[in-house]
Amino acid sequence: MDSKSTSYETAINMSETEKSSSAAPIIATTKTISHNQKGGWRRGVSIFDFILRLCALVTTLAAATTMGTTEETLPLFTQFFQFQASYDDLPAFSYFVVANAIASAYVVLSLPFSIVCIVRPHLVGAKLVLLILDTVMVAFTTAAASAAAAIVYLAHNGNSTTQWVAICQQFGDFCQRVSGAVVASFIAAFIFIILVVFSAATLRRHN
C-alpha cells in the first residue's frame, strides 16, 4: 500500500513539472511577438515621418525661392517714372521669405534625427526634440503664410475704405507668383501639423 501511494505521488510531481516547463516558452514567445509588432509599427511611423519631412523641405524651399525671386516691371515707363513691384517692397513678404528659409534649414537639420528614429524606433529623446521643434515650425510657417496671405488678398481685391488699390490687374505675374508661394507655405504648415500629431501618437504608445 505504501509503495503504491509513493509512486503515485511521484507521477503527479513529474506531470506538474512538465506542465510548468512547457508553459514558460509559450509566455516568452507571446511577449517576443508583441515586442516585435510594436517595434515594426514605430519604424513604419518613423519612415512616414522621414517622407513627410522631405515633402516639407520641398514646399518651404519652393515658397521661399518663389517669393524671393518675384519681381515685375510694367513695360510702360519713362526715364523718370518706373512702375515696379518687388517682394521686398513689403515687410510681410520679406518676413515670409526669411521664415520659410529658416523652416527649410530646420527640416534639413532634422533629417538625421529622423533617420536615427528609423534605425532605433524605441528611442524617445530624439522624437521628443523633433516634436517640440515641429510645433515651433507650425507657428512659424503659419504666421508667415497668414501675414503674406493678407497682403495678397489686398493686392487682388484692394480696400476701398483705406484706399488700397488692387494691383493684380496690372501686375498679374507678380500676384500669381506670390499667391503660389503662400499656398506652398500653407501646405508646409499643414505637413508640420501632421508631423506633430504622429510624433505625439508615437510618444504616447511608448508609455
FITORDO-130607 format. One record per residue: residue number from 1; residue in three letters; x, y, z of N, C-alpha, C, CB in turn. Coordinates in steps of 0.001 Angstrom, whole numbers, plus 500000, padded with zeros to 6 digits. Glycine has a CB too. Example, Ala and Ser with C-alpha at 12.3 -4.5 7.8 and 13.67 -1.06 7.14 Angstrom:
# FITORDO-130607
PT   i  aa    nxx    nyy    nzz   caxx   cayy   cazz    cxx    cyy    czz   cbxx   cbyy   cbzz
PT   1 ALA 513190 494310 507800 512300 495500 507800 513200 496700 507800 511308 495527 509046
PT   2 SER 512850 497750 507080 513670 498940 507140 512900 500030 507870 514084 499402 505725
END
This chain:
# FITORDO-130607
PT   i  aa    nxx    nyy    nzz   caxx   cayy   cazz    cxx    cyy    czz   cbxx   cbyy   cbzz
PT   1 MET 500827 498793 500000 500000 500000 500000 500865 501263 500000 499062 500003 501218
PT   2 ASP 501886 501249 500867 502731 502451 500953 503526 502697 499685 503681 502337 502124
PT   3 SER 504063 501589 499092 504850 501761 497865 504014 502284 496724 505489 500455 497461
PT   4 LYS 502764 501820 496624 501905 502296 495537 501578 503775 495698 500613 501478 495483
PT   5 SER 501279 504141 496927 500947 505548 497129 502144 506454 496845 500451 505770 498554
PT   6 THR 503339 505950 497173 504536 506761 496918 504773 506964 495424 505764 506105 497551
PT   7 SER 504627 505925 494645 504808 506030 493193 503760 506924 492572 504759 504653 492546
PT   8 TYR 502566 506906 493119 501501 507756 492598 501804 509223 492819 500178 507402 493243
PT   9 GLU 502338 509556 493974 502715 510932 494248 503856 511393 493350 503106 511085 495704
PT  10 THR 504791 510504 493078 505912 510848 492199 505438 511160 490791 506927 509712 492162
PT  11 ALA 504486 510400 490309 503924 510631 488977 503261 511984 488895 502925 509543 488618
PT  12 ILE 502580 512391 489914 501935 513703 489927 502966 514823 489887 501051 513850 491166
PT  13 ASN 504048 514697 490629 505090 515724 490648 505763 515872 489294 506129 515397 491703
PT  14 MET 505972 514798 488597 506583 514857 487270 505674 515544 486276 506925 513462 486779
PT  15 SER 504403 515273 486333 503478 515891 485383 503366 517388 485606 502104 515251 485489
PT  16 GLU 503372 517806 486887 503312 519230 487166 504568 519945 486662 503133 519466 488665
PT  17 THR 505719 519268 486813 506968 519857 486329 506960 520025 484825 508151 519003 486743
PT  18 GLU 506425 519027 484124 506355 519099 482668 505424 520215 482223 505891 517765 482088
PT  19 LYS 504297 520359 482967 503361 521415 482592 503960 522803 482785 502084 521290 483400
PT  20 SER 504632 522975 483943 505226 524289 484207 506346 524614 483241 505749 524352 485624
PT  21 SER 507157 523591 482873 508258 523833 481936 507766 524096 480533 509204 522660 481925
PT  22 SER 506650 523475 480157 506120 523707 478809 505388 525026 478715 505191 522579 478403
PT  23 ALA 504892 525551 479835 504153 526810 479796 505078 528001 479651 503312 526965 481042
PT  24 ALA 506283 527931 480152 507209 529062 480123 507568 529519 478719 508459 528705 480856
PT  25 PRO 507927 528622 477776 508244 529078 476412 507077 529760 475726 508696 527916 475572
PT  26 ILE 505850 529321 476031 504675 529927 475404 504554 531376 475816 503398 529161 475773
PT  27 ILE 504755 531686 477087 504680 533057 477575 505784 533909 476960 504773 533090 479104
PT  28 ALA 506984 533381 476899 508116 534114 476330 507906 534399 474854 509409 533334 476527
PT  29 THR 507360 533444 474124 507103 533631 472696 506069 534713 472468 506640 532326 472057
PT  30 THR 505033 534741 473297 503992 535748 473159 504545 537142 473392 502853 535470 474125
PT  31 LYS 505380 537303 474405 505963 538602 474674 506883 539047 473541 506724 538570 475985
PT  32 THR 507622 538138 472944 508530 538486 471849 507759 538956 470631 509411 537294 471481
PT  33 ILE 506676 538297 470307 505865 538688 469149 505272 540067 469364 504744 537664 468893
PT  34 SER 504748 540332 470565 504175 541641 470849 505232 542734 470762 503525 541648 472229
PT  35 HIS 506420 542483 471260 507511 543468 471209 507905 543764 469768 508737 542963 471998
PT  36 ASN 507967 542753 468918 508338 542959 467516 507266 543731 466774 508588 541622 466826
PT  37 GLN 506002 543480 467099 504920 544199 466436 504975 545681 466766 503565 543619 466838
PT  38 LYS 505232 546025 468034 505335 547436 468409 506529 548097 467728 505452 547579 469932
PT  39 GLY 507652 547377 467667 508825 547935 467010 508591 548167 465529 510010 547026 467203
PT  40 GLY 507877 547249 464877 507568 547433 463461 506642 548596 463221 506959 546186 462897
PT  41 TRP 505672 548805 464105 504754 549933 463962 505496 551256 464122 503615 549836 464991
PT  42 ARG 506368 551326 465102 507124 552549 465326 508082 552835 464176 507891 552457 466630
PT  43 ARG 508700 551808 463623 509606 552008 462484 508831 552493 461262 510361 550701 462151
PT  44 GLY 507638 551949 461053 506814 552403 459941 506423 553863 460076 505576 551554 459833
PT  45 VAL 506063 554293 461286 505735 555696 461530 506966 556579 461309 505189 555884 462962
PT  46 SER 508144 556114 461712 509376 556892 461525 509711 557051 460050 510546 556225 462254
PT  47 ILE 509467 556014 459252 509686 556110 457802 508736 557127 457184 509500 554733 457128
PT  48 PHE 507474 557083 457613 506493 558056 457130 506883 559469 457555 505086 557710 457656
PT  49 ASP 507425 559603 458768 507913 560892 459258 509025 561425 458355 508418 560762 460707
PT  50 PHE 509940 560563 457942 511037 560978 457070 510514 561454 455716 512028 559826 456876
PT  51 ILE 509533 560750 455166 508955 561135 453874 508261 562490 453982 507958 560063 453382
PT  52 LEU 507525 562696 455077 506847 563979 455272 507843 565121 455393 505962 563929 456513
PT  53 ARG 508979 564862 456009 509983 565913 456144 510577 566292 454783 511094 565463 457099
PT  54 LEU 510733 565314 453922 511180 565631 452563 510151 566491 451834 511443 564343 451771
PT  55 CYS 508878 566183 452025 507817 566997 451417 507820 568411 451995 506439 566340 451634
PT  56 ALA 508027 568519 453313 508096 569840 453943 509286 570638 453416 508190 569701 455469
PT  57 LEU 510393 569957 453169 511565 570638 452619 511268 571201 451234 512760 569679 452553
PT  58 VAL 510602 570415 450417 510274 570865 449060 509345 572076 449095 509623 569726 448257
PT  59 THR 508306 572026 449939 507319 573107 449969 507888 574397 450567 506096 572669 450763
PT  60 THR 508634 574293 451650 509202 575513 452247 510259 576132 451340 509815 575202 453624
PT  61 LEU 511054 575290 450708 512072 575811 449798 511433 576451 448572 513029 574696 449371
PT  62 ALA 510367 575829 448064 509654 576403 446922 509013 577734 447292 508585 575429 446411
PT  63 ALA 508431 577802 448486 507803 579055 448924 508828 580171 449065 507074 578850 450253
PT  64 ALA 509969 579866 449673 510997 580891 449889 511604 581368 448570 512100 580350 450803
PT  65 THR 511941 580444 447686 512589 580832 446431 511615 581537 445487 513180 579602 445742
PT  66 THR 510362 581077 445470 509373 581721 444595 509123 583159 445018 508055 580938 444603
PT  67 MET 508898 583345 446318 508659 584703 446808 509917 585561 446678 508192 584669 448271
PT  68 GLY 511086 584992 446972 512328 585761 446941 512786 586165 445559 513397 584987 447583
PT  69 THR 512238 585549 444533 512622 585895 443159 511488 586584 442398 513056 584640 442407
PT  70 THR 510461 587019 443122 509300 587631 442475 509515 589125 442300 508023 587370 443291
PT  71 GLU 509455 589544 441076 509617 590955 440729 509046 591168 439333 511123 591393 440797
PT  72 GLU 508344 592259 439163 507737 592553 437845 507783 594054 437591 506258 592034 437771
PT  73 THR 508156 594398 436372 508201 595800 435954 507267 595984 434767 509657 596239 435590
PT  74 LEU 506423 596975 434850 505489 597221 433748 506241 597735 432520 504397 598233 434174
PT  75 PRO 505800 597329 431329 506524 597743 430121 506411 599229 429834 506021 596975 428937
PT  76 LEU 505369 599881 430367 505186 601301 430107 505845 602120 431208 503690 601647 429997
PT  77 PHE 506997 602662 430950 507687 603526 431914 508589 604495 431136 508528 602673 432947
PT  78 THR 508916 605547 431815 509778 606562 431213 511096 606613 431989 509077 607963 431205
PT  79 GLN 511894 607597 431657 513178 607727 432330 513009 608111 433797 514039 608758 431618
PT  80 PHE 511910 608813 434101 511714 609320 435459 510693 608507 436248 511277 610767 435409
PT  81 PHE 509828 607798 435591 508791 607021 436275 508882 605569 435822 507368 607603 435989
PT  82 GLN 508968 604689 436803 509053 603264 436514 508129 602530 437489 510535 602745 436627
PT  83 PHE 507237 601744 436948 506271 601009 437765 506805 599590 437976 504850 600985 437087
PT  84 GLN 507170 599318 439208 507785 598045 439528 507205 597512 440836 509319 598188 439623
PT  85 ALA 507021 596205 440889 506553 595527 442103 507569 594451 442462 505119 594907 441904
PT  86 SER 508043 594490 443703 509011 593511 444175 508608 593047 445571 510446 594104 444179
PT  87 TYR 509014 591818 445909 508613 591260 447201 509168 592064 448367 509068 589818 447312
PT  88 ASP 510375 592631 448224 510993 593353 449332 510424 594756 449525 512475 593442 449113
PT  89 ASP 509425 595129 448721 508733 596388 448963 507799 596289 450165 507948 596804 447725
PT  90 LEU 507458 595084 450561 506519 594872 451662 507192 594043 452752 505225 594173 451161
PT  91 PRO 507190 594519 454003 507838 593765 455095 507247 592377 455313 507739 594544 456382
PT  92 ALA 505942 592227 455070 505314 590918 455265 505903 589876 454320 503799 591018 455056
PT  93 PHE 506183 590274 453086 506786 589347 452131 508240 589050 452492 506701 589917 450712
PT  94 SER 508954 590040 452996 510337 589797 453422 510380 588824 454595 511023 591119 453808
PT  95 TYR 509480 589015 455552 509391 588083 456681 509023 586684 456197 508356 588576 457711
PT  96 PHE 508168 586618 455197 507755 585336 454627 508958 584576 454078 506713 585551 453518
PT  97 VAL 509814 585282 453352 510998 584630 452779 511924 584129 453874 511754 585595 451856
PT  98 VAL 512172 584963 454889 513062 584574 455975 512491 583384 456754 513298 585762 456917
PT  99 ALA 511200 583416 457047 510573 582345 457828 510637 581012 457102 509123 582692 458139
PT 100 ASN 510342 581014 455823 510368 579760 455078 511796 579273 454838 509647 579928 453748
PT 101 ALA 512741 580196 454727 514142 579786 454609 514615 579123 455901 515035 580998 454271
PT 102 ILE 514218 579677 457041 514577 579070 458324 513917 577701 458466 514164 579988 459496
PT 103 ALA 512660 577596 458050 511967 576308 458114 512653 575271 457228 510499 576469 457695
PT 104 SER 513131 575686 456061 513850 574763 455172 515141 574277 455823 514163 575444 453825
PT 105 ALA 515877 575208 456434 517120 574825 457108 516841 573876 458269 517863 576070 457612
PT 106 TYR 515761 574133 458989 515411 573240 460106 515107 571830 459611 514202 573793 460878
PT 107 VAL 514354 571730 458520 514000 570407 458000 515261 569635 457609 513049 570536 456784
PT 108 VAL 516215 570325 456978 517469 569666 456598 518196 569140 457833 518379 570639 455819
PT 109 LEU 518236 569950 458893 518917 569536 460121 518161 568429 460855 519097 570732 461045
PT 110 SER 516843 568353 460652 516050 567335 461351 516087 565971 460669 514619 567793 461465
PT 111 LEU 516530 565918 459417 516557 564645 458697 517448 563596 459370 517029 564874 457279
PT 112 PRO 518666 563949 459862 519461 562925 460567 518748 562365 461801 520803 563510 460985
PT 113 PHE 518037 563221 462540 517292 562737 463704 516184 561778 463278 516696 563919 464492
PT 114 SER 515546 562083 462149 514502 561193 461648 515075 559845 461239 513782 561832 460468
PT 115 ILE 516261 559844 460654 516908 558585 460275 517263 557773 461520 518177 558857 459433
PT 116 VAL 517737 558460 462574 518048 557769 463826 516795 557101 464396 518645 558756 464854
PT 117 CYS 515654 557770 464286 514396 557188 464779 513987 555970 463963 513276 558231 464745
PT 118 ILE 514375 555916 462684 514083 554732 461869 514956 553569 462306 514299 555029 460369
PT 119 VAL 516237 553839 462533 517165 552782 462936 516855 552294 464342 518612 553278 462860
PT 120 ARG 516528 553231 465229 516228 552887 466625 514839 553396 466966 517292 553486 467602
PT 121 PRO 513803 552640 466611 512423 553128 466783 511991 553308 468223 511480 552193 466123
PT 122 HIS 512719 552721 469174 512347 552839 470590 513015 554034 471270 512713 551562 471331
PT 123 LEU 513771 554840 470515 514455 555996 471086 513446 557125 471301 515621 556465 470164
PT 124 VAL 513353 557599 472534 512339 558591 472890 512889 560014 472811 511805 558319 474294
PT 125 GLY 514152 560221 473180 514714 561569 473255 514670 562315 471937 516125 561503 473731
PT 126 ALA 515077 561669 470841 515092 562328 469526 513677 562691 469078 515759 561419 468475
PT 127 LYS 512728 561802 469339 511340 562075 468942 510761 563232 469736 510472 560828 469132
PT 128 LEU 511139 563341 471007 510647 564455 471817 511208 565782 471328 511008 564246 473288
PT 129 VAL 512487 565799 470961 513098 567025 470426 512414 567436 469124 514618 566823 470190
PT 130 LEU 512171 566482 468230 511504 566787 466965 510081 567271 467196 511496 565559 466057
PT 131 LEU 509393 566699 468175 508027 567134 468473 507999 568601 468892 507415 566259 469574
PT 132 ILE 508922 568999 469757 508950 570387 470228 509287 571348 469092 509967 570544 471367
PT 133 LEU 510310 571010 468310 510723 571902 467225 509709 571932 466092 512075 571478 466688
PT 134 ASP 509049 570819 465819 507992 570809 464802 506835 571720 465206 507479 569376 464572
PT 135 THR 506519 571742 466494 505460 572631 466980 505838 574096 466770 505178 572366 468470
PT 136 VAL 507105 574413 467002 507582 575782 466752 507455 576121 465268 509056 575946 467216
PT 137 MET 507791 575176 464395 507710 575416 462960 506268 575581 462487 508372 574280 462207
PT 138 VAL 505333 574914 463145 503916 575109 462811 503535 576575 463020 503008 574181 463676
PT 139 ALA 503886 577116 464188 503571 578522 464478 504329 579465 463538 503913 578855 465945
PT 140 PHE 505567 579135 463256 506417 579994 462432 505882 580099 461006 507853 579464 462416
PT 141 THR 505646 578962 460376 505185 578967 458976 503750 579465 458853 505294 577564 458377
PT 142 THR 502918 579167 459836 501531 579648 459787 501480 581167 459888 500698 579016 460917
PT 143 ALA 502281 581739 460776 502312 583200 460913 502809 583863 459630 503207 583609 462096
PT 144 ALA 503847 583305 459029 504385 583885 457796 503382 583788 456653 505687 583187 457404
PT 145 ALA 502756 582631 456517 501784 582444 455435 500558 583328 455634 501361 580976 455347
PT 146 SER 500118 583484 456874 498935 584310 457149 499207 585782 456862 498489 584138 458606
PT 147 ALA 500379 586263 457280 500727 587662 457016 500828 587937 455516 502049 588020 457704
PT 148 ALA 501454 587023 454792 501572 587210 453342 500215 587076 452653 502560 586195 452753
PT 149 ALA 499356 586178 453169 498034 585994 452564 497189 587258 452682 497307 584816 453219
PT 150 ALA 497328 587998 453774 496580 589249 453932 496995 590264 452873 496798 589835 455339
PT 151 ILE 498302 590356 452599 498772 591284 451569 498327 590834 450180 500300 591408 451617
PT 152 VAL 498375 589530 449940 497933 589012 448639 496453 589303 448417 498195 587494 448541
PT 153 TYR 495653 589182 449478 494222 589483 449357 494008 590946 448969 493491 589173 450680
PT 154 LEU 494748 591846 449611 494630 593264 449263 495114 593535 447844 495418 594119 450251
PT 155 ALA 496141 592817 447424 496643 593011 446063 495612 592580 445028 497943 592234 445860
PT 156 HIS 494845 591544 445355 493827 591051 444416 492556 591893 444458 493489 589595 444726
PT 157 ASN 492124 592269 445660 490811 592893 445816 490857 594358 446231 490023 592132 446817
PT 158 GLY 491966 594790 446823 492036 596153 447298 491134 596382 448513 491660 597101 446185
PT 159 ASN 491066 597636 448939 490204 598020 450052 489781 599463 449851 490923 597834 451422
PT 160 SER 488501 599652 449537 488007 600999 449235 487991 601902 450458 486615 600921 448649
PT 161 THR 487839 601322 451642 487786 602129 452863 489128 602798 453149 487370 601263 454055
PT 162 THR 490191 602041 452990 491538 602573 453264 492255 603031 451993 492383 601516 453968
PT 163 GLN 491532 603037 450873 492070 603493 449591 493231 602616 449093 492536 604938 449716
PT 164 TRP 493172 601320 449449 494129 600367 448881 493643 599979 447494 494293 599101 449795
PT 165 VAL 494501 600142 446503 494129 599855 445123 494587 598440 444768 494747 600903 444148
PT 166 ALA 493701 597688 444115 494073 596349 443645 495077 596481 442506 492817 595546 443183
PT 167 ILE 496201 595812 442636 497277 595969 441648 497429 594744 440748 498594 596244 442355
PT 168 CYS 496673 593693 441015 496879 592449 440269 496443 592548 438813 496132 591324 440937
PT 169 GLN 495598 593520 438489 495246 593706 437088 496439 594215 436286 494072 594674 436960
PT 170 GLN 497298 594971 436948 498497 595476 436273 499682 594518 436445 498863 596868 436816
PT 171 PHE 499872 594030 437650 500990 593142 437953 500471 591698 438096 501726 593602 439256
PT 172 GLY 500033 591158 436992 499436 589812 437021 500429 588715 437360 498806 589506 435694
PT 173 ASP 501605 588764 436768 502606 587729 437030 503104 587805 438470 503785 587864 436055
PT 174 PHE 503258 589010 438974 503694 589197 440355 502691 588563 441316 503870 590698 440671
PT 175 CYS 501423 588842 441141 500386 588308 442038 500269 586791 441927 499033 588953 441727
PT 176 GLN 500445 586274 440723 500362 584830 440543 501479 584107 441288 500415 584482 439065
PT 177 ARG 502667 584655 441242 503799 584014 441897 503701 584102 443424 505098 584647 441423
PT 178 VAL 503331 585266 443940 503227 585390 445394 502075 584548 445936 503038 586860 445793
PT 179 SER 501019 584419 445158 499901 583566 445591 500330 582104 445659 498699 583719 444634
PT 180 GLY 501093 581669 444667 501599 580298 444695 502536 580050 445860 502308 579981 443405
PT 181 ALA 503353 581041 446188 504262 580899 447331 503496 580780 448637 505221 582086 447401
PT 182 VAL 502431 581553 448787 501618 581483 450007 500948 580117 450140 500554 582594 450007
PT 183 VAL 500446 579598 449032 499818 578269 449065 500834 577206 449479 499212 577916 447683
PT 184 ALA 502044 577286 448930 503093 576321 449295 503429 576409 450777 504360 576559 448460
PT 185 SER 503435 577616 451330 503745 577775 452749 502642 577194 453626 503956 579250 453085
PT 186 PHE 501402 577364 453226 500303 576764 453992 500370 575235 453934 498939 577256 453455
PT 187 ILE 500764 574691 452788 500932 573237 452692 502034 572765 453629 501253 572819 451243
PT 188 ALA 503120 573523 453702 504215 573183 454621 503737 573211 456064 505396 574150 454439
PT 189 ALA 502948 574228 456419 502421 574304 457789 501539 573097 458098 501622 575609 457991
PT 190 PHE 500738 572675 457133 499885 571500 457335 500724 570238 457513 498920 571328 456151
PT 191 ILE 501809 570127 456766 502701 568964 456917 503323 568946 458311 503814 568982 455836
PT 192 PHE 503729 570110 458799 504285 570177 460159 503244 569764 461207 504797 571602 460458
PT 193 ILE 501991 570125 460970 500929 569709 461898 500808 568191 461923 499576 570342 461502
PT 194 ILE 500861 567564 460743 500798 566099 460677 501994 565486 461403 500759 565617 459205
PT 195 LEU 503172 566067 461244 504354 565563 461937 504184 565641 463451 505594 566347 461509
PT 196 VAL 503602 566731 463931 503369 566876 465374 502403 565810 465869 502820 568280 465701
PT 197 VAL 501330 565578 465116 500332 564586 465536 500940 563188 465588 499125 564599 464580
PT 198 PHE 501699 562822 464568 502293 561487 464537 503356 561328 465622 502903 561211 463161
PT 199 SER 504144 562368 465872 505150 562285 466923 504499 562129 468293 506044 563524 466902
PT 200 ALA 503415 562870 468524 502721 562769 469799 502098 561381 469972 501643 563855 469905
PT 201 ALA 501538 560834 468895 500946 559499 468983 501997 558434 469249 500196 559171 467704
PT 202 THR 503150 558585 468622 504243 557621 468844 504744 557675 470276 505403 557892 467880
PT 203 LEU 504915 558875 470814 505383 559005 472192 504353 558470 473179 505701 560464 472508
PT 204 ARG 503086 558611 472849 502056 558074 473732 502102 556552 473754 500669 558556 473294
PT 205 ARG 502370 555942 472618 502464 554478 472567 503665 553955 473348 502549 554007 471120
PT 206 HIS 504679 554808 473534 505844 554402 474315 505488 554230 475787 506967 555426 474164
PT 207 ASN 504496 555003 476257 504162 554961 477684 503307 553737 478019 503425 556243 478095
END
